[in-house]
Amino acid sequence: MLTKTYATEAGAKKAAAWAYGPAVVRLANGRYAWIPYAGGPLPRGARTVSRWRTNRWRACE
């Protein structure tokens, strides 16, 4: 799976705002990425940081 990564969580959230059902994840290397959340598997070693629901970000930690 190829994903674009961001140095900050804020950068990942900004990019994710354009996606459907996005989630911001922290990758194993410490960088952040957004993925369209469809209940599928996350990249290896990734943890969900927050998800976009009902017009606002909800923290998952």
mmCIF file of the N, C-alpha and C atoms, coordinates in Angstrom:
data_MODEL
# 
_entry.id   MODEL 
# 
loop_
_atom_site.group_PDB 
_atom_site.id 
_atom_site.type_symbol 
_atom_site.label_atom_id 
_atom_site.label_alt_id 
_atom_site.label_comp_id 
_atom_site.label_asym_id 
_atom_site.label_entity_id 
_atom_site.label_seq_id 
_atom_site.pdbx_PDB_ins_code 
_atom_site.Cartn_x 
_atom_site.Cartn_y 
_atom_site.Cartn_z 
_atom_site.occupancy 
_atom_site.B_iso_or_equiv 
_atom_site.pdbx_formal_charge 
_atom_site.auth_seq_id 
_atom_site.auth_comp_id 
_atom_site.auth_asym_id 
_atom_site.auth_atom_id 
_atom_site.pdbx_PDB_model_num 
ATOM 1   N N  . MET A 1 1  ? 0.836   -1.174 0.000  1.00 0.00 ? 1  MET A N  1 
ATOM 2   C CA . MET A 1 1  ? 0.000   0.000  0.000  1.00 0.00 ? 1  MET A CA 1 
ATOM 3   C C  . MET A 1 1  ? 0.882   1.239  0.000  1.00 0.00 ? 1  MET A C  1 
ATOM 4   N N  . LEU A 1 2  ? 0.696   2.103  -0.969 1.00 0.00 ? 2  LEU A N  1 
ATOM 5   C CA . LEU A 1 2  ? 1.449   3.347  -1.038 1.00 0.00 ? 2  LEU A CA 1 
ATOM 6   C C  . LEU A 1 2  ? 0.619   4.472  -0.452 1.00 0.00 ? 2  LEU A C  1 
ATOM 7   N N  . THR A 1 3  ? 1.199   5.194  0.489  1.00 0.00 ? 3  THR A N  1 
ATOM 8   C CA . THR A 1 3  ? 0.512   6.326  1.088  1.00 0.00 ? 3  THR A CA 1 
ATOM 9   C C  . THR A 1 3  ? 1.442   7.517  1.111  1.00 0.00 ? 3  THR A C  1 
ATOM 10  N N  . LYS A 1 4  ? 0.873   8.703  1.046  1.00 0.00 ? 4  LYS A N  1 
ATOM 11  C CA . LYS A 1 4  ? 1.658   9.917  1.197  1.00 0.00 ? 4  LYS A CA 1 
ATOM 12  C C  . LYS A 1 4  ? 1.753   10.196 2.690  1.00 0.00 ? 4  LYS A C  1 
ATOM 13  N N  . THR A 1 5  ? 2.931   10.527 3.166  1.00 0.00 ? 5  THR A N  1 
ATOM 14  C CA . THR A 1 5  ? 3.114   10.759 4.585  1.00 0.00 ? 5  THR A CA 1 
ATOM 15  C C  . THR A 1 5  ? 3.345   12.239 4.869  1.00 0.00 ? 5  THR A C  1 
ATOM 16  N N  . TYR A 1 6  ? 3.135   12.629 6.104  1.00 0.00 ? 6  TYR A N  1 
ATOM 17  C CA . TYR A 1 6  ? 3.245   14.018 6.542  1.00 0.00 ? 6  TYR A CA 1 
ATOM 18  C C  . TYR A 1 6  ? 4.065   14.062 7.825  1.00 0.00 ? 6  TYR A C  1 
ATOM 19  N N  . ALA A 1 7  ? 4.765   15.146 8.037  1.00 0.00 ? 7  ALA A N  1 
ATOM 20  C CA . ALA A 1 7  ? 5.607   15.286 9.225  1.00 0.00 ? 7  ALA A CA 1 
ATOM 21  C C  . ALA A 1 7  ? 4.786   15.560 10.476 1.00 0.00 ? 7  ALA A C  1 
ATOM 22  N N  . THR A 1 8  ? 3.593   16.117 10.319 1.00 0.00 ? 8  THR A N  1 
ATOM 23  C CA . THR A 1 8  ? 2.768   16.468 11.472 1.00 0.00 ? 8  THR A CA 1 
ATOM 24  C C  . THR A 1 8  ? 1.366   15.909 11.331 1.00 0.00 ? 8  THR A C  1 
ATOM 25  N N  . GLU A 1 9  ? 0.714   15.752 12.461 1.00 0.00 ? 9  GLU A N  1 
ATOM 26  C CA . GLU A 1 9  ? -0.672  15.306 12.462 1.00 0.00 ? 9  GLU A CA 1 
ATOM 27  C C  . GLU A 1 9  ? -1.569  16.351 11.798 1.00 0.00 ? 9  GLU A C  1 
ATOM 28  N N  . ALA A 1 10 ? -1.278  17.636 12.022 1.00 0.00 ? 10 ALA A N  1 
ATOM 29  C CA . ALA A 1 10 ? -2.076  18.700 11.423 1.00 0.00 ? 10 ALA A CA 1 
ATOM 30  C C  . ALA A 1 10 ? -2.021  18.639 9.902  1.00 0.00 ? 10 ALA A C  1 
ATOM 31  N N  . GLY A 1 11 ? -0.853  18.356 9.333  1.00 0.00 ? 11 GLY A N  1 
ATOM 32  C CA . GLY A 1 11 ? -0.724  18.225 7.884  1.00 0.00 ? 11 GLY A CA 1 
ATOM 33  C C  . GLY A 1 11 ? -1.538  17.067 7.351  1.00 0.00 ? 11 GLY A C  1 
ATOM 34  N N  . ALA A 1 12 ? -1.539  15.966 8.066  1.00 0.00 ? 12 ALA A N  1 
ATOM 35  C CA . ALA A 1 12 ? -2.310  14.800 7.640  1.00 0.00 ? 12 ALA A CA 1 
ATOM 36  C C  . ALA A 1 12 ? -3.808  15.087 7.727  1.00 0.00 ? 12 ALA A C  1 
ATOM 37  N N  . LYS A 1 13 ? -4.243  15.800 8.769  1.00 0.00 ? 13 LYS A N  1 
ATOM 38  C CA . LYS A 1 13 ? -5.654  16.132 8.913  1.00 0.00 ? 13 LYS A CA 1 
ATOM 39  C C  . LYS A 1 13 ? -6.129  17.046 7.793  1.00 0.00 ? 13 LYS A C  1 
ATOM 40  N N  . LYS A 1 14 ? -5.289  18.009 7.417  1.00 0.00 ? 14 LYS A N  1 
ATOM 41  C CA . LYS A 1 14 ? -5.664  18.925 6.339  1.00 0.00 ? 14 LYS A CA 1 
ATOM 42  C C  . LYS A 1 14 ? -5.870  18.165 5.033  1.00 0.00 ? 14 LYS A C  1 
ATOM 43  N N  . ALA A 1 15 ? -4.973  17.244 4.731  1.00 0.00 ? 15 ALA A N  1 
ATOM 44  C CA . ALA A 1 15 ? -5.102  16.454 3.507  1.00 0.00 ? 15 ALA A CA 1 
ATOM 45  C C  . ALA A 1 15 ? -6.294  15.512 3.577  1.00 0.00 ? 15 ALA A C  1 
ATOM 46  N N  . ALA A 1 16 ? -6.583  14.999 4.757  1.00 0.00 ? 16 ALA A N  1 
ATOM 47  C CA . ALA A 1 16 ? -7.663  14.035 4.908  1.00 0.00 ? 16 ALA A CA 1 
ATOM 48  C C  . ALA A 1 16 ? -9.039  14.664 4.798  1.00 0.00 ? 16 ALA A C  1 
ATOM 49  N N  . ALA A 1 17 ? -9.130  15.962 5.013  1.00 0.00 ? 17 ALA A N  1 
ATOM 50  C CA . ALA A 1 17 ? -10.424 16.626 4.960  1.00 0.00 ? 17 ALA A CA 1 
ATOM 51  C C  . ALA A 1 17 ? -11.093 16.477 3.601  1.00 0.00 ? 17 ALA A C  1 
ATOM 52  N N  . TRP A 1 18 ? -10.335 16.188 2.560  1.00 0.00 ? 18 TRP A N  1 
ATOM 53  C CA . TRP A 1 18 ? -10.882 16.037 1.217  1.00 0.00 ? 18 TRP A CA 1 
ATOM 54  C C  . TRP A 1 18 ? -11.299 14.609 0.904  1.00 0.00 ? 18 TRP A C  1 
ATOM 55  N N  . ALA A 1 19 ? -11.022 13.684 1.810  1.00 0.00 ? 19 ALA A N  1 
ATOM 56  C CA . ALA A 1 19 ? -11.321 12.268 1.540  1.00 0.00 ? 19 ALA A CA 1 
ATOM 57  C C  . ALA A 1 19 ? -12.647 11.864 2.190  1.00 0.00 ? 19 ALA A C  1 
ATOM 58  N N  . TYR A 1 20 ? -13.183 10.757 1.745  1.00 0.00 ? 20 TYR A N  1 
ATOM 59  C CA . TYR A 1 20 ? -14.409 10.233 2.316  1.00 0.00 ? 20 TYR A CA 1 
ATOM 60  C C  . TYR A 1 20 ? -14.083 9.346  3.506  1.00 0.00 ? 20 TYR A C  1 
ATOM 61  N N  . GLY A 1 21 ? -14.697 9.621  4.631  1.00 0.00 ? 21 GLY A N  1 
ATOM 62  C CA . GLY A 1 21 ? -14.508 8.802  5.825  1.00 0.00 ? 21 GLY A CA 1 
ATOM 63  C C  . GLY A 1 21 ? -13.066 8.675  6.252  1.00 0.00 ? 21 GLY A C  1 
ATOM 64  N N  . PRO A 1 22 ? -12.318 9.763  6.336  1.00 0.00 ? 22 PRO A N  1 
ATOM 65  C CA . PRO A 1 22 ? -10.890 9.635  6.564  1.00 0.00 ? 22 PRO A CA 1 
ATOM 66  C C  . PRO A 1 22 ? -10.515 9.300  8.012  1.00 0.00 ? 22 PRO A C  1 
ATOM 67  N N  . ALA A 1 23 ? -9.344  8.729  8.142  1.00 0.00 ? 23 ALA A N  1 
ATOM 68  C CA . ALA A 1 23 ? -8.737  8.490  9.447  1.00 0.00 ? 23 ALA A CA 1 
ATOM 69  C C  . ALA A 1 23 ? -7.277  8.918  9.355  1.00 0.00 ? 23 ALA A C  1 
ATOM 70  N N  . VAL A 1 24 ? -6.779  9.509  10.423 1.00 0.00 ? 24 VAL A N  1 
ATOM 71  C CA . VAL A 1 24 ? -5.367  9.863  10.506 1.00 0.00 ? 24 VAL A CA 1 
ATOM 72  C C  . VAL A 1 24 ? -4.688  8.769  11.308 1.00 0.00 ? 24 VAL A C  1 
ATOM 73  N N  . VAL A 1 25 ? -3.618  8.215  10.755 1.00 0.00 ? 25 VAL A N  1 
ATOM 74  C CA . VAL A 1 25 ? -2.886  7.155  11.432 1.00 0.00 ? 25 VAL A CA 1 
ATOM 75  C C  . VAL A 1 25 ? -1.441  7.576  11.659 1.00 0.00 ? 25 VAL A C  1 
ATOM 76  N N  . ARG A 1 26 ? -0.873  7.072  12.742 1.00 0.00 ? 26 ARG A N  1 
ATOM 77  C CA . ARG A 1 26 ? 0.550   7.266  13.007 1.00 0.00 ? 26 ARG A CA 1 
ATOM 78  C C  . ARG A 1 26 ? 1.248   5.983  12.576 1.00 0.00 ? 26 ARG A C  1 
ATOM 79  N N  . LEU A 1 27 ? 2.179   6.123  11.646 1.00 0.00 ? 27 LEU A N  1 
ATOM 80  C CA . LEU A 1 27 ? 2.873   4.971  11.098 1.00 0.00 ? 27 LEU A CA 1 
ATOM 81  C C  . LEU A 1 27 ? 3.992   4.510  12.032 1.00 0.00 ? 27 LEU A C  1 
ATOM 82  N N  . ALA A 1 28 ? 4.516   3.335  11.781 1.00 0.00 ? 28 ALA A N  1 
ATOM 83  C CA . ALA A 1 28 ? 5.572   2.767  12.615 1.00 0.00 ? 28 ALA A CA 1 
ATOM 84  C C  . ALA A 1 28 ? 6.827   3.634  12.621 1.00 0.00 ? 28 ALA A C  1 
ATOM 85  N N  . ASN A 1 29 ? 7.056   4.412  11.564 1.00 0.00 ? 29 ASN A N  1 
ATOM 86  C CA . ASN A 1 29 ? 8.251   5.258  11.499 1.00 0.00 ? 29 ASN A CA 1 
ATOM 87  C C  . ASN A 1 29 ? 8.054   6.620  12.161 1.00 0.00 ? 29 ASN A C  1 
ATOM 88  N N  . GLY A 1 30 ? 6.878   6.843  12.803 1.00 0.00 ? 30 GLY A N  1 
ATOM 89  C CA . GLY A 1 30 ? 6.624   8.082  13.519 1.00 0.00 ? 30 GLY A CA 1 
ATOM 90  C C  . GLY A 1 30 ? 5.980   9.180  12.702 1.00 0.00 ? 30 GLY A C  1 
ATOM 91  N N  . ARG A 1 31 ? 5.788   8.956  11.418 1.00 0.00 ? 31 ARG A N  1 
ATOM 92  C CA . ARG A 1 31 ? 5.143   9.963  10.573 1.00 0.00 ? 31 ARG A CA 1 
ATOM 93  C C  . ARG A 1 31 ? 3.642   9.692  10.552 1.00 0.00 ? 31 ARG A C  1 
ATOM 94  N N  . TYR A 1 32 ? 2.883   10.675 10.063 1.00 0.00 ? 32 TYR A N  1 
ATOM 95  C CA . TYR A 1 32 ? 1.433   10.570 10.007 1.00 0.00 ? 32 TYR A CA 1 
ATOM 96  C C  . TYR A 1 32 ? 0.981   10.454 8.558  1.00 0.00 ? 32 TYR A C  1 
ATOM 97  N N  . ALA A 1 33 ? -0.130  9.766  8.374  1.00 0.00 ? 33 ALA A N  1 
ATOM 98  C CA . ALA A 1 33 ? -0.743  9.641  7.051  1.00 0.00 ? 33 ALA A CA 1 
ATOM 99  C C  . ALA A 1 33 ? -2.244  9.585  7.247  1.00 0.00 ? 33 ALA A C  1 
ATOM 100 N N  . TRP A 1 34 ? -2.989  9.892  6.185  1.00 0.00 ? 34 TRP A N  1 
ATOM 101 C CA . TRP A 1 34 ? -4.427  9.719  6.254  1.00 0.00 ? 34 TRP A CA 1 
ATOM 102 C C  . TRP A 1 34 ? -4.817  8.615  5.297  1.00 0.00 ? 34 TRP A C  1 
ATOM 103 N N  . ILE A 1 35 ? -5.851  7.899  5.660  1.00 0.00 ? 35 ILE A N  1 
ATOM 104 C CA . ILE A 1 35 ? -6.377  6.844  4.804  1.00 0.00 ? 35 ILE A CA 1 
ATOM 105 C C  . ILE A 1 35 ? -7.893  6.975  4.780  1.00 0.00 ? 35 ILE A C  1 
ATOM 106 N N  . PRO A 1 36 ? -8.522  6.640  3.672  1.00 0.00 ? 36 PRO A N  1 
ATOM 107 C CA . PRO A 1 36 ? -9.978  6.595  3.670  1.00 0.00 ? 36 PRO A CA 1 
ATOM 108 C C  . PRO A 1 36 ? -10.405 5.373  4.474  1.00 0.00 ? 36 PRO A C  1 
ATOM 109 N N  . TYR A 1 37 ? -11.065 5.578  5.590  1.00 0.00 ? 37 TYR A N  1 
ATOM 110 C CA . TYR A 1 37 ? -11.383 4.484  6.495  1.00 0.00 ? 37 TYR A CA 1 
ATOM 111 C C  . TYR A 1 37 ? -12.597 3.730  5.998  1.00 0.00 ? 37 TYR A C  1 
ATOM 112 N N  . ALA A 1 38 ? -12.405 2.481  5.678  1.00 0.00 ? 38 ALA A N  1 
ATOM 113 C CA . ALA A 1 38 ? -13.511 1.651  5.212  1.00 0.00 ? 38 ALA A CA 1 
ATOM 114 C C  . ALA A 1 38 ? -13.567 0.353  6.004  1.00 0.00 ? 38 ALA A C  1 
ATOM 115 N N  . GLY A 1 39 ? -12.943 0.341  7.175  1.00 0.00 ? 39 GLY A N  1 
ATOM 116 C CA . GLY A 1 39 ? -12.935 -0.858 7.994  1.00 0.00 ? 39 GLY A CA 1 
ATOM 117 C C  . GLY A 1 39 ? -11.899 -1.876 7.556  1.00 0.00 ? 39 GLY A C  1 
ATOM 118 N N  . GLY A 1 40 ? -11.093 -1.530 6.586  1.00 0.00 ? 40 GLY A N  1 
ATOM 119 C CA . GLY A 1 40 ? -10.067 -2.440 6.094  1.00 0.00 ? 40 GLY A CA 1 
ATOM 120 C C  . GLY A 1 40 ? -8.825  -2.416 6.967  1.00 0.00 ? 40 GLY A C  1 
ATOM 121 N N  . PRO A 1 41 ? -7.827  -3.187 6.588  1.00 0.00 ? 41 PRO A N  1 
ATOM 122 C CA . PRO A 1 41 ? -6.600  -3.247 7.391  1.00 0.00 ? 41 PRO A CA 1 
ATOM 123 C C  . PRO A 1 41 ? -5.784  -1.960 7.291  1.00 0.00 ? 41 PRO A C  1 
ATOM 124 N N  . LEU A 1 42 ? -5.122  -1.632 8.378  1.00 0.00 ? 42 LEU A N  1 
ATOM 125 C CA . LEU A 1 42 ? -4.203  -0.496 8.404  1.00 0.00 ? 42 LEU A CA 1 
ATOM 126 C C  . LEU A 1 42 ? -2.833  -0.951 7.928  1.00 0.00 ? 42 LEU A C  1 
ATOM 127 N N  . PRO A 1 43 ? -1.976  -0.033 7.531  1.00 0.00 ? 43 PRO A N  1 
ATOM 128 C CA . PRO A 1 43 ? -0.598  -0.417 7.208  1.00 0.00 ? 43 PRO A CA 1 
ATOM 129 C C  . PRO A 1 43 ? 0.059   -1.054 8.436  1.00 0.00 ? 43 PRO A C  1 
ATOM 130 N N  . ARG A 1 44 ? 1.005   -1.928 8.213  1.00 0.00 ? 44 ARG A N  1 
ATOM 131 C CA . ARG A 1 44 ? 1.663   -2.651 9.302  1.00 0.00 ? 44 ARG A CA 1 
ATOM 132 C C  . ARG A 1 44 ? 2.281   -1.676 10.312 1.00 0.00 ? 44 ARG A C  1 
ATOM 133 N N  . GLY A 1 45 ? 1.970   -1.861 11.582 1.00 0.00 ? 45 GLY A N  1 
ATOM 134 C CA . GLY A 1 45 ? 2.527   -1.037 12.647 1.00 0.00 ? 45 GLY A CA 1 
ATOM 135 C C  . GLY A 1 45 ? 1.837   0.300  12.849 1.00 0.00 ? 45 GLY A C  1 
ATOM 136 N N  . ALA A 1 46 ? 0.768   0.574  12.113 1.00 0.00 ? 46 ALA A N  1 
ATOM 137 C CA . ALA A 1 46 ? 0.071   1.862  12.212 1.00 0.00 ? 46 ALA A CA 1 
ATOM 138 C C  . ALA A 1 46 ? -0.987  1.817  13.310 1.00 0.00 ? 46 ALA A C  1 
ATOM 139 N N  . ARG A 1 47 ? -1.229  2.993  13.901 1.00 0.00 ? 47 ARG A N  1 
ATOM 140 C CA . ARG A 1 47 ? -2.291  3.150  14.897 1.00 0.00 ? 47 ARG A CA 1 
ATOM 141 C C  . ARG A 1 47 ? -3.187  4.306  14.472 1.00 0.00 ? 47 ARG A C  1 
ATOM 142 N N  . THR A 1 48 ? -4.488  4.150  14.660 1.00 0.00 ? 48 THR A N  1 
ATOM 143 C CA . THR A 1 48 ? -5.424  5.221  14.342 1.00 0.00 ? 48 THR A CA 1 
ATOM 144 C C  . THR A 1 48 ? -5.318  6.310  15.397 1.00 0.00 ? 48 THR A C  1 
ATOM 145 N N  . VAL A 1 49 ? -5.127  7.548  14.966 1.00 0.00 ? 49 VAL A N  1 
ATOM 146 C CA . VAL A 1 49 ? -5.004  8.691  15.867 1.00 0.00 ? 49 VAL A CA 1 
ATOM 147 C C  . VAL A 1 49 ? -6.354  9.389  15.998 1.00 0.00 ? 49 VAL A C  1 
ATOM 148 N N  . SER A 1 50 ? -7.007  9.646  14.877 1.00 0.00 ? 50 SER A N  1 
ATOM 149 C CA . SER A 1 50 ? -8.315  10.289 14.913 1.00 0.00 ? 50 SER A CA 1 
ATOM 150 C C  . SER A 1 50 ? -9.084  9.973  13.640 1.00 0.00 ? 50 SER A C  1 
ATOM 151 N N  . ARG A 1 51 ? -10.409 10.133 13.739 1.00 0.00 ? 51 ARG A N  1 
ATOM 152 C CA . ARG A 1 51 ? -11.279 9.898  12.590 1.00 0.00 ? 51 ARG A CA 1 
ATOM 153 C C  . ARG A 1 51 ? -12.210 11.070 12.413 1.00 0.00 ? 51 ARG A C  1 
ATOM 154 N N  . TRP A 1 52 ? -12.621 11.320 11.168 1.00 0.00 ? 52 TRP A N  1 
ATOM 155 C CA . TRP A 1 52 ? -13.552 12.394 10.850 1.00 0.00 ? 52 TRP A CA 1 
ATOM 156 C C  . TRP A 1 52 ? -14.954 11.830 10.924 1.00 0.00 ? 52 TRP A C  1 
ATOM 157 N N  . ARG A 1 53 ? -15.745 12.344 11.865 1.00 0.00 ? 53 ARG A N  1 
ATOM 158 C CA . ARG A 1 53 ? -17.131 11.908 12.005 1.00 0.00 ? 53 ARG A CA 1 
ATOM 159 C C  . ARG A 1 53 ? -17.988 13.110 12.339 1.00 0.00 ? 53 ARG A C  1 
ATOM 160 N N  . THR A 1 54 ? -19.151 13.149 11.768 1.00 0.00 ? 54 THR A N  1 
ATOM 161 C CA . THR A 1 54 ? -20.134 14.208 12.007 1.00 0.00 ? 54 THR A CA 1 
ATOM 162 C C  . THR A 1 54 ? -19.499 15.593 12.035 1.00 0.00 ? 54 THR A C  1 
ATOM 163 N N  . ASN A 1 55 ? -18.761 15.894 10.989 1.00 0.00 ? 55 ASN A N  1 
ATOM 164 C CA . ASN A 1 55 ? -18.157 17.210 10.765 1.00 0.00 ? 55 ASN A CA 1 
ATOM 165 C C  . ASN A 1 55 ? -17.144 17.646 11.814 1.00 0.00 ? 55 ASN A C  1 
ATOM 166 N N  . ARG A 1 56 ? -16.489 16.712 12.460 1.00 0.00 ? 56 ARG A N  1 
ATOM 167 C CA . ARG A 1 56 ? -15.396 17.052 13.369 1.00 0.00 ? 56 ARG A CA 1 
ATOM 168 C C  . ARG A 1 56 ? -14.486 15.851 13.562 1.00 0.00 ? 56 ARG A C  1 
ATOM 169 N N  . TRP A 1 57 ? -13.262 16.130 13.968 1.00 0.00 ? 57 TRP A N  1 
ATOM 170 C CA . TRP A 1 57 ? -12.282 15.075 14.243 1.00 0.00 ? 57 TRP A CA 1 
ATOM 171 C C  . TRP A 1 57 ? -12.538 14.503 15.626 1.00 0.00 ? 57 TRP A C  1 
ATOM 172 N N  . ARG A 1 58 ? -12.526 13.195 15.728 1.00 0.00 ? 58 ARG A N  1 
ATOM 173 C CA . ARG A 1 58 ? -12.688 12.488 16.995 1.00 0.00 ? 58 ARG A CA 1 
ATOM 174 C C  . ARG A 1 58 ? -11.404 11.737 17.299 1.00 0.00 ? 58 ARG A C  1 
ATOM 175 N N  . ALA A 1 59 ? -10.809 12.023 18.449 1.00 0.00 ? 59 ALA A N  1 
ATOM 176 C CA . ALA A 1 59 ? -9.562  11.359 18.842 1.00 0.00 ? 59 ALA A CA 1 
ATOM 177 C C  . ALA A 1 59 ? -9.828  9.895  19.160 1.00 0.00 ? 59 ALA A C  1 
ATOM 178 N N  . CYS A 1 60 ? -8.878  9.051  18.814 1.00 0.00 ? 60 CYS A N  1 
ATOM 179 C CA . CYS A 1 60 ? -9.006  7.623  19.064 1.00 0.00 ? 60 CYS A CA 1 
ATOM 180 C C  . CYS A 1 60 ? -8.030  7.139  20.137 1.00 0.00 ? 60 CYS A C  1 
ATOM 181 N N  . GLU A 1 61 ? -7.173  8.022  20.632 1.00 0.00 ? 61 GLU A N  1 
ATOM 182 C CA . GLU A 1 61 ? -6.193  7.589  21.636 1.00 0.00 ? 61 GLU A CA 1 
ATOM 183 C C  . GLU A 1 61 ? -6.719  7.781  23.028 1.00 0.00 ? 61 GLU A C  1 
# 
